[in-house]
Amino acid sequence: MNIKSKLAEALLSAARVNRSLMTVPAAVLWPDPERQWLHVVPSLADFVPGLLTLGRYQPELHQGPSIWLKTVIAGGIQLLNPGVVPVVYLPGVSKADLRAIESCPRDLQPLAELQYRGSFWSQANGKDWTVSAFLSSKTGGLGLDVANDKVTHEALQQALEAGVLLDHSVDELKGRQINAEWLLSLMAPNPTRDVLFWMNNPASARHQWGDVLWDVFSKRCKADFGFDPTSDGVLTAAERLAKGDGKWAAVTEVYKDSFASFPGVFGLLAKVQPPQLGLFPDMDPNGPLAGYPQANEQGEASLRYALSACAAMDAAQARTAIATAEKEHGARRGWLWSRMGHSPLAQSLEHLARLAELSAAVPIGATPSELAASYQQSGWRVDEAATLAMGSVHTKADTDAVGAAVRAVYLPWLEEAAKRLQDAVKKVGGMPSLQAASDAAADSGTCTVFVDGLRYDVAQRLRAKLDGLGTTTLAARWTSMPSVTASGKAWCSPVAGQVSGRAEDVEFEPRVAADGKPLSGYNFRKLLTDNGVQPLDKHETGDPSGRAWTESGDLDHYGHEHGVRLARDVDAQLTGVVERVQELRDAGWRRVRIVTDHGWLLVPGGLPKTELLKHQAETRWGRCAVLKDTAHGTPLTFGWDWCKDVQVAYAPGVSSFVAGADYAHGGLSLQECLVPVLVLMVAAPAAAAQVTIKSVTWKGLRCVVEVESTSTGLTVDVRTKPALATSSLVASVKPLEGGKTSVAVADDDNLGSAAVVVILAADGQVLQKQATTVGG
């Protein structure tokens, strides 16, 4: 029973008399000269029928002046239920005030005579009940241990006003002392969080808490955190929080875990100047500067300058500069400000450092196949690191600084890797002839998803996102030459064997081999349909027992449109692909094969420009061009894979025929030509065992169980804990036969015990359960 109930019981007991000796009192008078109980009375209305209060006329609250109360008690105003003895609360009035009739205030005189017809709720010694006395007194009170000091008495009043004391169990309180410290903890149970709440918006917190809780908060701040919120203010609190010493360390930890709940605190911390620690400040995650946003901001500015300086360095110098910057600034990634998004350059530096390290080694091999194997093993990680570094920053100043560092170490690596592939291709007279994978997509139950511009390193990221949907495998193959969408899309399609090209197809768009029609979107879909492949539009799922082709993602278009910004938004582009694959999986497709037409090059500051005279080119793209019949071949000229009569010139290295291109494809490089083939195998979902317990019947200690299920190999047990086999009560677990079985409880001491009937699968898994009573 809680304090409120005990208080109500005490008030009601004051009206009980021995009716053989006394008449029922007209009312119970509750004097409270110090108004200690004032904030308790409203909460007692549902516990004490007939509770009336002396005060301003508010009949809806059962409150009014003495003459109105006298009328209600007399029955002149029908407010009380028949037989209810009213309890009249008298705030500001003592028992002595009523006893001294000759000096009784005029506004109390109508109630004075009730002391003879009624009874007082007072202590055994005749004194008025105070809060402390009621809680501590063993005669008529609760007999609790209450500290008898001024601070505790003040805290008691505040706890009553805050409404945090009356609902506590009396039995719970008997084992502890009620003192100021405990009462303050009731009103402010989480002072560390309260400090942050106040710092986040001081005016709002002050208004929301009210006078009582504000006073409690102020006391806790002085006692626990060594500052006065009124006189010291929020900036002093911010200084203490940034330093994080003593009990402020706990506040710091709370802020780290829940900074998003207190957005206003960061602005305060940002005003606090960090301590001066000399030329070599400690950037350790737990160092003296970790709590100061200004220190982080200064670090970002210093790092921005260091990265920008890489623009004037060669690759080796830039790698050294990046490694040095990592030693100086890498620890800032452990600072809170990094998690809050205020350290983009430090975040990017992690990828830059990996890029600098990995780009020191170029893919090795004398043939395209050897180079491809080397790239698949480790080379793609260089592209990944460069893309992640560029994608970690957003502002122009940061993008320019990271771009300078990326370009310094990445471009020479790209150039060398591309030249090695181009030299290997020249030696063998072209890229290894690999026809498109129409045979690999021929199996029923396979849906091919085409993702335009899915580069190999990006496919690695996509693979990680798909791992939860099934088993994934990632392979690579050469795309068509040149590596452009018009050629490559047909090259990786299930109908590649039905496609060819002609000498006049200078835009690299092949034809339907059977009738020579251009492979337009319509004709491509028709060719798919004619060959038993369902072309699916967005959100269409088709028949999972057959074969299908669908398209998703927009990496290539986004790259052409936004350039370096693609690095930042790769994951957003992949999200749509994952959602499409999930849609297909949920529709019943068990094998999803993800293919692409080409990769791409992405270099901040643009690819190097190479010249190709206009009169030599029939059609010119960024990284390739169709030569006119009258033009002399360049050192990198090869026939179009769909028609060798079409001679295609490729830009050397990673250069471009078009100036200023950050993003391009169509040339000869591992990034553009070695494309991924990602296969997701979806396991058939196990049929969920449907088990229903129809009846549980006891015959003494024998339990008869009837079950409805299509599953086989089920057994029945009776346990005290359903998941623990060791809690079994039966002599032996019995199998279900024809949906029915019976089991016997071994020990008759268990008769009447609570138990659980469980239905078990063959592997012991609990499929269904039902509570029961042994024997009953």
N, C-alpha and C positions, 0 to 999 in steps of 0.2 A: 504494500500500500504506500502511496506517495504522500508527500507533505500536504499537498492540497486536500487530499481525501481525509487525512488525519485532522486537519484544521476544521474542515466541514463537520466531521464527526464530533469534535469538541464543542463547536457552536451549537449543534443540534442537541447534544447531551445536556446543555445548560437548561433546556426546556423540559427535561424529564423530571418528574416528581413522583413521589409515592401518593397515588391518587386517594388512597384510603386515609391519608393524613393531610394532604394539601390539595388545593385546587390547581388546575393548569395555569401557568403564568400567562398574563395577557401578552407579554412580549419578552424577548431576551435583549437586553441592552448591551451593546459592545462599545465601550468607551475607548478612545484612542487619542489622548491629548497631543501626542507628538506626530500624529498622522502617519505612523510607521506602516500601517496596513493599507494605506490608501490605494496603492497600485495592485493590491491583491484582490480587493473586493470584486472588480468586474469579472474576474475569472472564476469566482465562486457562485455565480448566478445559477449555473446548472446543477450545483451540488447542494446548495442550501435554499430550498423552496421558501419563499416569503422573505427573502433578504431585501431589506429597505435601507436607504442611505439618507442621512440628513444632509441637505445641501440646496443648491439652486433648483428651482422647480423644473424637473425633467421627468414627467411621469412614465415616459417610454423606457426610462432606465431605472424605474422604481426609486426615484430620488425626488425629494422635495423638502420644504420647510417643515418645522415641527407641527404646525397646525394641520398641515396636509397629512403628515404621518399619523397624527392622532386620529384623524378621520378615517384613514385606511384601516388602522388597528381596530377602531370601533365598528367597522363594517359599513360606514357611510359611503365609502367608495369601494365598489366591488373589484378588488384587485387581487385578493388572496383566495386560494382554494379553501373550502370549508375544512376546519380542523387543523389548519396549518398555523403553528405558532410563529409569528414574525420575529426575525432577528434584525434589530435596528442598529446599524453601524453609525457611530457618532464621531466623525473625524474632528479633531481639535477640541474635544470635550472629554473631561475626566470624570471619574465616578464622584469625586469631591464636588465638582461643579453642580451636579444634580442634587447631592445631599444637602448642600447649603441653599435651602429654598429661599431664604430671605435675601440672599445676594445672587441668586440664580439669574443669569441674563434673561431679559424679557423674551427673546426669541426662543429660549429653551423651556420656558415655564410650562407650556402645554405638555411637555414630556416628563416633567419632574415627578408627577404623581405616579408614573409607571414604575418607579423604583419600589413602590409598595405593592402594586398589583402584578409586577413582573419580576424578572431576576436579572442579575448581572452575570456576564461572562467575564470572570476575573480569577486571579490566582487565589490559592488557598489562604494566603495571608491578606487577602482583600485588595491587593494592588492590581492595577490595570495590567493586562497582558502586553508586554513588548514582544517584538519578534525574537530577540535573543532569549528572553525568558521562556517563551513557549517552546523554542527548540531545545533548550537545555534542561528545563525543569523536569524532575522525575515524578512530580505530583501534578497531574493534569496536563503536563507537556509531553514532549517526545523523548526526553532523557538523552539527548545527543551531547557530544563533546564540542562545545563552542568556545573559542578563544574569547576571553573577556578583556578586550582592548579596544581602544577607540577606532583604530584602523579597520578592525574586523566588523565593528558595528556599522561603520560607514559603508563597507563593502557589502554587508547584508542588505542594506537599504538599496544600494545600486543593483544588486542581484535581483531583488524583488521587482524593482522598476523595469529591469531588462527582461524579466519573465523567464529566468534561466534556473530558478531554484525549486519552485513548488512541485515540479514533475519528477523530482528525484525520489527514489525509493528510500523509505526510512530504514529498512534493514540494510541497504547498501551503505548508508551514511553512519551506521552505528560502529563501523570498523575504522573510522577516521576522524580526525579533528577538523572541524569547520573553522578555518581561519581565513585571513585576508588573502593570502597567496592562493589558496584553493578557489576561493570565490572569484578572484580576478581571472583565474584560469578558465572558470566557467563562462565568464563574460567575454574573454578574449582567448579562446582555445588555441589559436594559431597566431601568436604575435609576430612571427617572422613574416607570414603572409600579409598580416595587417599593415606592417610597415610598407610593404610594396604597394598594397592597395591604396594607402594614403599618398605615397609618392606619385603614383600614377595619375591621380587627380585629387589634390588636397581639398579643394572646395567641395567637391561632390562627396568625398568620404566624410568630411565634417558634417555635412548636411544629412547624409544617410544614417550615420551613427547616432545622432542626437547628443544631448548633453551628457547623459550617463555614460554611454560607451566611449565618447570622446575623452571624458575624464579618466576612464579605465585605460584607454589607449595611451594617454599621456603618462599615466603612472607606470605602465609597463615599459614605455620607451625610456623613461628615466632610470628605472630599476634594471632593465635588461640590456639596453643598448647605449646607455650613457649620453642621451641627448634629450632635449626638450623640444617637441615638435612645434610648440607655439613660439618660443623665443629663438630657437636655432634655425628652424625652417627646413625646407626640402633640400636646399643646396648642401647644407651640412650633412644631411642624411645621405645625399649622393656621394659626398666625399668619403664617408664611412663605408658605404657600399662598395665603392671602387677599390678601396684599400682592402676590405674583407678581413680585418683582424678580429680576434676574439669572437664574441657572439654574432658579429656581423658576418662571419663565415657561413653561418647557417642561412642567413638572408641571401647571401650570394648564391648558395647552392639552390635555394628555392627559385631565385630569379633565372638561373641557368636552365632549370627544368621547365619553367613556365613563363618565359619572357614574352611569349605571344599574348598572354593574358594581361600584361602590363605595358602596353605600347608607349605610354608617356614617360616611363622611367629612362628609356634610352636617351631621350632629349636632355634629361637632367645630367646623366652620366657624361654625355658629350660635352658638357660645359666644364667639367672638372679637368684641370690641367694635371698631366702626369708628372711624377717626380723626375728630376734630372739625374740620369744615371751615367753620364759621361759618354765617351765616344762609342763604347761597345755595350749597349743596353742588353739586358737579359730578355730574350724573346721566348723563354720557356713557357709552356702552357700554364704553369702555375707560378710563373715569375711575378715580380713586382709591377710589371706594366700590363699584365693580362687583363686587369679590370678597367682599363682606361680606353674608351673609344678614340680619344685623340692620339694615343700612341699607335693604335692600329691605323688610323688615317694617315699619320706621318709615315708609317711603314709602307702603306700603299703608294704614297707619293714617291718615296725613295725607290720602291720597286718599279714603278712606272718609268722613272728616269733611267734605271738600269736596263730595263728591257728595250726601251726606245733606242738606247745607245748601241744595241746590237745591229742596227741598220747599217752602221759604218764598219762592221767587223766581217771577217771571213768566217767560214763555218767553224773552224777549230777555236778561234777566239770567242765566238758566240757561245759555243758549248761550255767553255770555261766560265764565261760570264754568267751563264744560266746556272751552272753548278754552284758558283759562289753565292748567287742570289738565293738559291734553295737553302744553303746552309744558314743564311742570315734571316730569311723570311719564312721558311717552311714551317717553323714552330707556330707561327700565327694561325695556321689552319686548326690548331687545337684551341684557339681562343673562342669565346662565345660569339664574338662579332662575326666570325667566319660562318658560324651556323645561322646567324641572322642575315647573311647575305651582304655584309659590309666589307668582305675581303675577297672580291672577285679575282684580283690579280694573284693573291696568295693561292687561291684555289686553282687558277690556271697554271700557276708555277709548278704544281705537282705534275701536270701532264707535260709541261715544257721540259722539266728535268728528265722525264722518261723519254721524251722525244730526242733530247740532246744525247742521251746515253745510247738509245737504240739506233739513231741515225749515223752513228760512227761506223756501222757495218752495213754494207750494201748487199742485196741479194746476190748470191754466187751461182755460177753455172755457165757452161759453154753452149747449152742448147736451150730452146724455149722451155722444154719440159723440166730441165734442171732448175732453171730460174723460177719456174712456177712452183716447184716443190719448196725451194728456199723461201719464196714469198709466203706460201701457205704456212710454213713453219714459224716464221718470225717477222717477215717483212711487213705484213699487214698491220702489225702492232705500231709501226711508225706512222702509218696513215691514221690509225685510231688515235694515237697520242696527239697528233697535229690537229685533228678534228675536235677532240675534246678540249684542247687548249683554246682553240678559237671559239668554241661554244660556251666557254665559262664566263665570258665578259659580254657586256651590253653597251656601255657608253662608247662614244666615238674615241675619246682619249684612251680608254683601256683597250679597245679593239685595235687601235693603231699601234699601241705599245706591244701588245701580244703578237700582232701581225708582223711587226718588225723582227721579233725574236724567232717566230715560226719561219718566216721567209729565210732568215739567215742560215738556219740549220737544215730546214726541210727541202728547200729548192735545190741545193746541190745534191742531196741524196736522191731526189726525184730524177734529176737530170742524169745522174750516173746510172741509176737503175734502168731508166728508159733507154739510154744508149746501149747498155749491155743487151737488153732484149732486142733492140733494133739490129745490132750487129749479129746476134744469133739468128734472127729471122732472115737477114740478108744471106747468111751462109747457107741456109737450107732452102732459100728461094720462096719463103712465105711462111705463114703461120701453119702449124700442124693441122692437117685437114680433118676436122671433126664435124661430122654432119650433126644436125640438130637432133635433139633427144626425143624424137617421136616414138621410138621404141620404148624408151624408159617411161613414157606416159601412157603406154598402151594398156596397162592393167586396169581391169574393171575396179571401180571404187576409188579411182584416183582423180582428184581435182587439181588442175594446174593453175596456180595463181601467179600472174605476171605482175612484177613490180618494176616499173620503169626506173632505171638508174640505181639499182640495188648493188652498190659496190661491195667487195668482199668483206672489208672490215665492218661495214654497216650490217651485213648479213650476220656477222658474229654477234653483234648486239641484238639483232632480231632473234637469233637462235636462243639467246639467254632469256628473252621475253616469252618465247614459246615453250620453254622446257616444262612448264607446269601443265601443258596441254597434252603431252604425250612424249614419245621418244623422238629426238631430233638427230639427224645426221647432216653434215655439211661437207659438200665436195665442191670442186671447181672445174671449169672447162673453158676453152677458148670461145669467145663469141665470134661473130662474123667480122670480116674486114671489108670496110671500115666499121668501127664500133659506134654505129649510130642507130637510132631507134627504128627507122624504116627498114633496115636490113636485119637488125638483131632480133626484133620482135618475132618475125617469121622464123628466124634461125632457131629460136628456143621453143617454138610452138610444136604441138603434137602433129601438125600437118606440114612440117618442113619438107618432107619428101615430095609434096605435091606443089612445090614452089620453084620458080626459076627466074632468070632475068634476061634482059636483052641489052644490046649495045646502046640503044637510045635511052635507057633508064638512068639518066645522069643524076637524078635526085635520090638514087639508092632505093627506090621503091620497087620491089620485085613484082612478079606476076603469078597468076594461077597457071601452072604448067600445062594443064589440059586444054585451056581455051585461050591463053595469052592475055586474059583480062588483067588490068592493074590490080594489085592486091589492096584495094581500098578497104575501108572498115566493113562495108557491106559484103564485099566479096570474100573477105577473110572470115567473117562469121558464117557465110554460106559454105565455104570450104570446110570449116570445122564441122558444121552440121552434116554435110554430105559424107564426112568420114567418121560419123558416130560420136562426135564430141559436142557436148552441150555448151553453147556459148551463153554465159550467165551475166546478166546485168547486175548492177549494185543491188545487194540484198536478196537476189534470187539464189536459191539453193539447189534447184534441180533434183534429179534422181540420183541418190548416192550409190545406187547399184551399177551405174554406168560410168562414163568419163565426162569431164567437164573442163572448161577454160573460163577463167574470170580474171579481171584486172583490178588492182588496188594500189594505193599509194601514189604519191606525186613528187617523188624526190627530184627527178630530172627537171620537170617544169619549175619547181621551186628553186633549184639551183640556178637555172638560166635567169629567173626573175629576180632573185635576191642575192646571188653570189655568196660571199663569205657568211652571210646570215644563215645559210643552210646548216652550217656547223652547229649553230645554236639550236636549231629546230629539228634536228634529225629525229630525236625521240618522239616529238609530236607527230612527225610524218609516219613513224613506225607504229604508233598507237592505232592508227586507222587500219593498218595491215593486220595487226594482232586481232582487232575486233572482227575483221572479215574472216580470219581463220577460225576464230571462236564460233562465228555464225555457221560456218561450214561444218565444223566439228559437231556442233549441237544439232545440225540437220541430219547427221548420220554419216558424213564422209569419214572414212577411216584412214585415208592416205592423202595428205595435202602436199603437193610438190610446188615449191616456190622458185621461180626462175626470173631471169632478167635479160635485158638486151645489151647492156654495157655498164661500165663504171664511169668514173670521171676523175678529173684533176681539179683540186681546189687550192689555190695559192693566194694568200693575201698580197695585195699590191699588183696582182695580175701576172699572167704567164709572159715569159719573154716573147718579143715579137720577132718573127722571121719573115723574109720577103718572098713573095711569089708574084711574078709579073702578071698583071690582069689579062694580058693577051694570051697567056699560056693556059688559063683555067676556063673550063666550060662552066663549072660550078665550084664555088669556093666556100668551105666551112671553116670553122676555127682551127681544127687540127688536121683537116684533110681537104683535098680538092680533086675534082675530076679534070684530067688534062685533055686539052683539045688534041685532035689527031695530028695537028701540025707541031705540037709542042714536044720538046725533048724531055725524056724522063729525068726526074730528080734522083739523087742517090737512094731515096726511099720511095720507090714506085712499085706498086703491086696491083694485080688484077682484082677486081671486085669479086667476092666469093660467089655471088649469084650469076655473074657473067664475067669471065676473065678478059673479055675484050674491052671492058671498061677499065681504063688505067687510072689508078688513084695515087696521087702524090700525098705523102705524109710529112708533116712538119717534123724536123729533127728534134731529138731530145724531148723536152716538154714545152717547146715553143708553140706559138700560135700564129696563123696567118692573119689573124685579126688582133689589133692592139687593144689592150686594156681589159682582157677577159680574165676574171678571177676563176670562173668555172667554165670548163670545156671538156669535150670528149670527141671521139672520132679518130684519135691518133693511135700510135703504137706505144703502149706502156702497160705494165702489169696492172695498174689501177684501172685502166680502161678496158683491157682485153680479156683479163682473167676474171671470169664472172662466177658467182656462186650458184650452186644448186642445193637448195635446202629442202629436206624432206621431213615431214612430220608424220609419224605413225601413231594413230590414236587407238589405244587398246579398247576393245569392245567392253562396254560397261557391264560389270557383273550384275546379274539380276538380283534385285533386293529380295531377301527372303521375307515373304508375307506370312506372319504367324499370328493367330488369334486364339486366345484361351477362351473356350466356350463355357467351361464349368470347372469348378474345384469343389469336390465333395469329400467330407471326412466321415469315415466309419471307424470310430475309435482313433487309433494311431495310424490308420491306413488312409492315405490320400488318393482319391481317384481323380485323374485329370483328363479332360477331353479338350482336344486341340484341333483347330482347322488350319491346314497349311498344305501347300503344294510341294514343299521341300521334303527331302528324305533324309534319313540318318539323324533325326532329332531325338534327344533324350530329355528326361525330366528329373529335376532335383528339387529339394526343399532346403532352403538355407536361411540363416539369420541375416547374412549380408549377401545381397544378390551377386556381387562381382567376385566374392571370395569362395573358391571351392572348398577351402579348409573349414568354412562355417556350415558345411552340410550337416543336416540332422538325420538323413535317411541311412538305412543299412546299406543300400546300394542304389546307384542311379539306374533308372530303367528306360529302355527305348520305347518310343511311341510305335504302336502297331495298330494300323487302321484308325489313327488319330486319337487313340485312347491308351492309357496305362495307369498303373497304380504303384505307389511307393509307400514303404512303411518307415515311420520314425522309430529309430532304434531304442531310444531311452524314454521311458514313460515320465521321467522328471520334466520333460519338455512339454507335457500336456498343458494347454492353455497359453503357451508362449507365442509371442508374435513371430511370424516367419514370412518367407517369400517363396512362392512357387516360381521356378525359373525353367524356361525352355531353352535348351542348348543346341547349337549347331554341332556338326561333326568335329570341328576344330576347337570346341569348348566355348565359343563366343555366345554370350547371352543374347538371344533373339527377342524374348518376350518375358515379362514377369508380372506377377500379381500378388499383392499382399494377402495374407491369410492368418488364421490362428490355429495352432496345432490342436486337432481334435474338435475344432468348432466350425 
